[in-house]
Amino acid sequence: MRMRRILGRALAAATLAGLSAIGAVGAAAASSADISRDECAAAGGQVTSRPYSGYVCALPDGTSQPIT
């Protein structure tokens, strides 16, 4: 019975740690700053237009960021 309680607490702690790590990654992604056209060109990106969402910078690594 004691072993089951210890394993349960360890599982709860691991789950809680995993959720807080996911939240931190999500917050970092949500707070990424927009870049300017000059910064996009300096990073080797290409400015493209998307309907109803404005301009974005398509970076060489496959990601895209909104243009300010």
Secondary structure, 3 states (H helix, E strand, C coil): CHHHHHHHHHHHHHHHHHHHHHHHHHHHHHCCCCECHHHHHHCCCEEEEECCCEEEEECCCCCEEEEC
